[in-house]
Amino acid sequence: MAYRLFEGKDHASIYQKYRFTPPNDLKNIIIQYLDKKKGQPHVLAVDLGCGTGQNSRLLAPHFKEVVGIDISECQLGEARAVPGYPNITYRTGTAEQLPFPDGSVDLLTAASAAHWFDPSRFLAEASRVLKPGGCMALLGYSDSNTRLHYQDCGDRLKHIYDEGKQVLLPYTSNPVLVTEGKLEELYSAIPFPDKERIESFQEKSLISVRNLVGFIESWSMFQVFKKKDPQRGEDLLVHIQRRFLKEMGATSPDTEIEWELEYFCVLASKPQ
């Protein structure tokens, strides 16, 4: 996690408010994979680049202990503020230098985070800390295949969404662009023979216009854009929201759109 783009307090607050939890059904596939490869009991899961803890909380019922690791203390502060998860702890750290003994971790996960890692150093640490049969699950979503649906104007809404991304493209770091390849290079570099990819996992949900614009605000490239010109950043969000509502013939930003995301997941198991 050599990139440091999510550390500000304001960005952490936006991240907690607008970033979504990975699909429950995809989490179940990961747990079933761990059941098959390592078997019970499931003692320790480590969630790398955990941010404000959405994926950590999703894993909590399945493990004796979950540890969320992130470089941003502000992100971790937001995660710690969520009550009701006594078996989760959060620590400052990186995916390339993990504070765990050899052969001690059942599951290493990263949700929309692995593209920030140094691949060779991360994989060396994963090989070290995983138990025999322990697994890694690196998941994310491909934004190029995002679909928006509202009455008969879904394609036009997607066009507005994509235009906003084009404005931000010059401010987009290379690791973000890599996610559109669904971690192909990282998958190829995993040294374990037992590995597989879930190329396309579709998830449909409802999201308000307000929260969709908030999601855009949470992007690292938007934060870089806004840092260079705060007023232009605010204007872009207002402009996108107004265009959405006008196209929909709606007045309230709480009006909901159907949102379809394409997730992917890399699974691998350390040899017994």
C-alpha distance (Angstrom), angle and dihedral (degrees) to the residues before:
residue distance angle dihedral
M1 . . .
A2 3.77 . .
Y3 3.80 93.0 .
R4 3.78 116.7 87.2
L5 3.80 105.7 -164.5
F6 3.81 103.5 124.4
E7 3.79 103.2 53.2
G8 3.80 104.8 101.6
K9 3.79 118.9 102.7
D10 3.80 93.7 -127.8
H11 3.80 92.3 50.6
A12 3.82 90.7 48.3
S13 3.80 90.6 53.1
I14 3.82 91.1 50.0
Y15 3.81 89.8 47.0
Q16 3.80 92.1 53.3
K17 3.79 92.7 47.1
Y18 3.80 100.9 45.0
R19 3.81 109.7 22.2
F20 3.79 112.6 99.2
T21 3.79 131.9 -134.1
P22 3.83 115.5 -108.9
P23 3.82 115.3 -103.5
N24 3.79 115.2 -74.8
D25 3.81 90.8 -138.6
L26 3.80 91.1 55.5
K27 3.79 89.7 50.0
N28 3.82 88.2 52.8
I29 3.82 90.2 54.1
I30 3.82 89.0 52.8
I31 3.82 92.6 49.9
Q32 3.81 91.0 47.1
Y33 3.82 89.3 51.4
L34 3.82 89.9 51.9
D35 3.82 90.4 47.6
K36 3.78 90.1 52.9
K37 3.80 98.5 44.0
K38 3.81 103.2 36.3
G39 3.79 106.4 8.1
Q40 3.79 129.3 -150.8
P41 2.96 143.9 -6.3
H42 3.79 102.3 60.6
V43 3.79 104.5 -161.2
L44 3.81 110.7 159.7
A45 3.80 131.7 24.7
V46 3.80 119.9 -179.9
D47 3.81 117.1 -157.7
L48 3.81 109.5 -158.3
G49 3.79 121.3 -153.5
C50 3.78 84.9 10.4
G51 3.80 95.1 170.5
T52 3.80 109.4 -176.3
G53 3.80 93.3 -8.3
Q54 3.81 106.4 -101.2
N55 3.81 94.5 137.2
S56 3.81 93.1 37.4
R57 3.81 90.5 57.9
L58 3.80 91.2 47.8
L59 3.82 90.2 56.5
A60 3.81 96.9 43.5
P61 3.84 98.9 92.3
H62 3.80 91.9 55.7
F63 3.82 100.9 53.2
K64 3.76 138.9 53.6
E65 3.82 87.8 -132.7
V66 3.81 135.5 12.6
V67 3.80 121.2 -167.8
G68 3.79 119.2 -165.0
I69 3.81 116.1 -155.8
D70 3.81 124.9 -164.1
I71 3.80 137.5 151.6
S72 3.81 92.1 -133.5
E73 3.79 117.0 83.3
C74 3.82 88.6 -170.0
Q75 3.80 90.7 57.3
L76 3.80 90.4 47.6
G77 3.80 90.7 49.3
E78 3.79 89.3 57.9
A79 3.82 90.2 47.9
R80 3.81 93.3 50.0
A81 3.81 90.7 51.3
V82 3.82 91.5 66.3
P83 3.84 107.1 94.4
G84 3.78 129.9 -145.9
Y85 3.83 103.7 52.5
P86 3.82 107.3 98.2
N87 3.82 93.7 164.3
I88 3.84 94.1 59.3
T89 3.78 122.6 88.2
Y90 3.80 125.6 179.0
R91 3.79 126.0 -146.3
T92 3.77 135.2 -177.9
G93 3.77 110.5 -117.1
T94 3.79 148.7 101.9
A95 3.80 136.4 -95.8
E96 3.80 89.0 -121.0
Q97 3.82 96.6 59.7
L98 3.79 111.8 35.0
P99 3.83 121.8 -170.6
F100 3.81 95.5 -137.5
P101 3.81 133.3 104.1
D102 3.79 121.7 -108.7
G103 3.80 113.5 -77.8
S104 3.81 96.1 7.1
V105 3.83 106.6 114.9
D106 3.81 125.3 83.7
L107 3.82 97.8 -169.9
L108 3.80 133.8 15.2
T109 3.80 113.1 -164.7
A110 3.77 136.5 177.1
A111 3.80 122.8 -176.4
S112 3.81 114.1 -160.3
A113 3.80 88.2 -23.8
A114 3.82 111.8 86.3
H115 3.82 92.6 85.6
W116 3.82 87.4 69.5
F117 3.83 94.1 56.5
D118 3.80 128.2 99.4
P119 3.83 96.1 -115.5
S120 3.80 101.7 -147.8
R121 3.81 95.3 44.0
F122 3.81 92.8 44.0
L123 3.80 93.6 49.3
A124 3.81 91.1 48.7
E125 3.81 89.6 53.8
A126 3.81 92.1 44.9
S127 3.81 90.1 53.4
R128 3.78 90.0 49.4
V129 3.81 101.6 47.5
L130 3.82 102.0 36.6
K131 3.77 118.9 96.6
P132 3.81 117.1 -123.5
G133 3.79 103.0 -78.0
G134 3.80 89.9 16.6
C135 3.77 116.0 141.0
M136 3.76 143.1 -140.2
A137 3.80 122.7 -148.2
L138 3.80 116.8 -170.6
L139 3.77 112.4 -176.7
G140 3.77 137.8 175.0
Y141 3.76 142.6 140.0
S142 3.79 134.5 -101.2
D143 3.79 106.7 -128.4
S144 3.81 93.1 -167.9
N145 3.81 87.8 73.0
T146 3.81 96.7 47.8
R147 3.80 112.7 132.2
L148 3.80 128.9 -161.6
H149 3.81 123.5 -159.9
Y150 3.80 128.6 -169.4
Q151 3.79 120.4 146.7
D152 3.83 105.4 -59.1
C153 3.82 99.5 -30.5
G154 3.81 102.8 75.9
D155 3.81 94.4 114.6
R156 3.79 91.9 50.6
L157 3.80 90.8 49.3
K158 3.81 89.5 51.6
H159 3.80 88.4 51.4
I160 3.82 90.7 55.0
Y161 3.82 90.0 47.1
D162 3.81 91.6 50.1
E163 3.80 92.2 47.4
G164 3.80 88.5 56.6
K165 3.80 89.6 52.1
Q166 3.80 90.3 50.8
V167 3.82 90.7 55.3
L168 3.82 88.2 53.6
L169 3.80 96.8 42.7
P170 3.86 95.2 95.6
Y171 3.82 87.8 55.6
T172 3.81 94.4 49.2
S173 3.81 116.8 111.0
N174 3.78 120.2 -134.3
P175 3.83 95.2 -110.5
V176 3.82 90.1 60.7
L177 3.80 89.9 52.8
V178 3.81 88.6 50.2
T179 3.81 91.0 62.8
E180 3.79 89.4 71.4
G181 3.81 85.6 67.3
K182 3.82 88.2 58.6
L183 3.82 92.8 -124.2
E184 3.80 92.1 -63.4
E185 3.81 94.9 155.3
L186 3.79 92.9 47.1
Y187 3.80 90.3 48.2
S188 3.80 90.7 52.4
A189 3.81 90.6 50.9
I190 3.84 95.8 52.8
P191 3.82 104.3 113.6
F192 3.81 96.1 -151.0
P193 3.83 114.5 100.8
D194 3.81 90.5 -148.2
K195 3.79 104.1 74.9
E196 3.79 138.7 123.6
R197 3.78 142.3 178.6
I198 3.77 132.4 -131.9
E199 3.79 99.4 -153.0
S200 3.79 100.3 -175.1
F201 3.79 130.0 18.8
Q202 3.80 111.6 167.3
E203 3.79 119.4 -148.7
K204 3.79 123.4 -175.2
S205 3.80 122.8 -165.5
L206 3.78 141.8 150.2
I207 3.79 119.6 -103.4
S208 3.79 129.9 177.4
V209 3.79 120.2 -123.0
R210 3.81 87.2 -117.2
N211 3.80 92.6 55.5
L212 3.80 93.6 43.5
V213 3.80 89.7 55.4
G214 3.82 87.9 45.9
F215 3.79 89.2 53.5
I216 3.82 89.1 54.7
E217 3.80 88.1 49.7
S218 3.83 89.3 55.9
W219 3.81 93.2 58.7
S220 3.81 115.8 111.6
M221 3.82 91.1 -131.7
F222 3.79 91.6 54.0
Q223 3.79 90.0 51.4
V224 3.83 90.5 51.9
F225 3.82 89.4 47.7
K226 3.81 92.3 48.8
K227 3.80 92.9 46.8
K228 3.80 89.9 58.0
D229 3.82 93.8 46.8
P230 3.84 114.9 7.8
Q231 3.80 95.1 -175.1
R232 3.78 93.3 49.6
G233 3.79 89.1 49.5
E234 3.80 92.6 53.7
D235 3.80 90.9 44.8
L236 3.81 91.5 53.3
L237 3.82 92.3 55.2
V238 3.81 92.5 47.0
H239 3.81 90.5 47.9
I240 3.83 93.4 50.6
Q241 3.80 92.3 48.1
R242 3.80 93.1 48.6
R243 3.81 91.8 48.9
F244 3.80 91.7 49.4
L245 3.80 92.7 51.1
K246 3.79 93.7 44.5
E247 3.80 92.2 50.6
M248 3.81 90.5 48.1
G249 3.80 94.2 46.4
A250 3.82 87.3 -125.7
T251 3.79 132.0 132.1
S252 3.80 103.8 -165.6
P253 3.82 121.0 76.2
D254 3.80 86.0 -149.4
T255 3.81 89.3 70.4
E256 3.79 107.8 120.2
I257 3.81 129.0 -126.1
E258 3.79 126.2 -165.6
W259 3.79 106.9 -114.0
E260 3.79 123.9 -162.6
L261 3.79 119.6 -164.8
E262 3.79 128.4 -175.2
Y263 3.78 111.6 -140.1
F264 3.79 127.6 -169.1
C265 3.79 132.5 -166.8
V266 3.79 136.8 -162.1
L267 3.82 113.8 -151.1
A268 3.79 126.5 -171.6
S269 3.79 136.6 165.0
K270 3.79 127.1 -151.1
P271 3.83 112.2 -124.3
Q272 3.80 116.1 -97.2
